[in-house]
Amino acid sequence: MSLRPESTEFAMPLLLLFVTGTAPRSQRARVNLFRTLEQVGRADIQPHEIDLLEEPKEGIKHSVFATPALMKVGQSGDVSVLYGDLSEAEPLHRFLSDLNDE
């Protein structure tokens, strides 16, 4: 699957955090993501948040049907998705590990 941001306002790598409003799992995902970005030295990356309660078509557009979900789009257009509240540190660190290579 190849995905290119439609707007030039996004820097690469692009992180999209899909949430459902203020649901507890979505709130935990926000906190866990920002904490981990700080830990890996990439607090400069600002994930773009998409609330599927407000923008349900975005879930269909990006093939995301469960939340929370973190999507990473690399410079080459490669897409990876990590589902859940991002509370498991090891998988999240692995998922974000190549951000320093971009």
WOBEL-V530453 format. One record per residue. N is the residue number from 1. RES is the residue in one letter. PHI is phi in degrees with one decimal (* if undefined). PSI is psi as a letter, one per 20 degrees, with the letter a starting at -180 (none if undefined). D_CENTER is the distance of its C-alpha to the mean C-alpha in Angstrom with 1 decimal. Layout:
BEGIN
N|RES|PHI|PSI|D_CENTER / N|RES|PHI|PSI|D_CENTER
END
This chain:
BEGIN
1|M|*|p|16.1 / 2|S|-113.7|p|15.8 / 3|L|-134.8|p|13.6 / 4|R|-122.1|p|14.5 / 5|P|-60.8|p|13.4 / 6|E|-77.2|i|16.5 / 7|S|-111.3|q|16.8 / 8|T|-83.4|j|17.7 / 9|E|-74.1|i|16.2 / 10|F|-90.0|p|12.9 / 11|A|-93.8|q|13.4 / 12|M|-99.2|q|12.4 / 13|P|-72.0|q|10.3 / 14|L|-103.1|p|7.7 / 15|L|-114.4|p|4.1 / 16|L|-115.7|p|3.5 / 17|L|-107.1|o|3.6 / 18|F|-92.1|p|6.8 / 19|V|-132.2|r|9.6 / 20|T|-124.3|n|13.4 / 21|G|56.0|c|15.2 / 22|T|-103.9|k|16.4 / 23|A|-56.8|q|16.5 / 24|P|-53.6|g|16.9 / 25|R|-66.2|h|14.1 / 26|S|-67.4|g|11.6 / 27|Q|-63.1|g|13.4 / 28|R|-63.3|h|13.3 / 29|A|-61.6|g|9.5 / 30|R|-58.4|g|9.5 / 31|V|-62.1|g|12.4 / 32|N|-63.5|h|11.4 / 33|L|-66.0|g|8.2 / 34|F|-65.1|h|10.5 / 35|R|-63.3|g|13.4 / 36|T|-70.3|h|12.1 / 37|L|-59.7|h|11.1 / 38|E|-63.8|g|14.7 / 39|Q|-63.2|h|16.1 / 40|V|-89.9|j|15.0 / 41|G|75.0|k|16.4 / 42|R|-125.7|l|13.4 / 43|A|-64.6|i|13.6 / 44|D|-74.1|i|14.2 / 45|I|-84.4|p|10.6 / 46|Q|-107.0|o|9.6 / 47|P|-62.2|q|6.1 / 48|H|-89.5|p|7.2 / 49|E|-94.3|p|7.6 / 50|I|-122.5|o|9.2 / 51|D|-90.4|o|11.9 / 52|L|-71.2|i|13.3 / 53|L|-72.8|h|16.6 / 54|E|-90.0|h|17.0 / 55|E|-132.0|m|15.7 / 56|P|-61.5|h|16.3 / 57|K|-66.6|h|16.9 / 58|E|-65.7|h|13.3 / 59|G|-63.3|g|12.7 / 60|I|-67.8|g|15.7 / 61|K|-56.6|h|15.0 / 62|H|-101.2|j|11.7 / 63|S|58.4|l|13.4 / 64|V|-113.9|o|11.2 / 65|F|-120.3|j|13.9 / 66|A|-138.6|q|12.8 / 67|T|-129.5|q|10.7 / 68|P|-72.7|q|8.9 / 69|A|-143.7|p|6.4 / 70|L|-112.5|p|3.0 / 71|M|-109.7|p|4.0 / 72|K|-117.2|p|5.6 / 73|V|-116.8|o|8.8 / 74|G|-83.1|r|11.6 / 75|Q|-60.9|h|14.8 / 76|S|-81.1|i|16.6 / 77|G|93.2|i|14.4 / 78|D|-64.7|q|13.4 / 79|V|-119.9|p|10.5 / 80|S|-129.4|q|9.1 / 81|V|-132.3|p|7.5 / 82|L|-121.2|p|7.8 / 83|Y|-99.9|q|9.3 / 84|G|116.2|a|10.9 / 85|D|-84.3|j|11.1 / 86|L|62.0|k|10.0 / 87|S|-84.6|i|13.7 / 88|E|-86.5|o|14.8 / 89|A|-61.2|g|14.8 / 90|E|-60.1|g|16.0 / 91|P|-61.3|h|13.4 / 92|L|-68.0|g|10.5 / 93|H|-60.7|g|12.8 / 94|R|-61.8|g|13.5 / 95|F|-61.0|h|10.0 / 96|L|-92.8|i|9.7 / 97|S|-60.5|h|13.4 / 98|D|-87.1|j|13.8 / 99|L|-62.1|h|12.1 / 100|N|-74.4|i|15.7 / 101|D|-87.6|i|17.0 / 102|E|-80.3|none|15.4
END
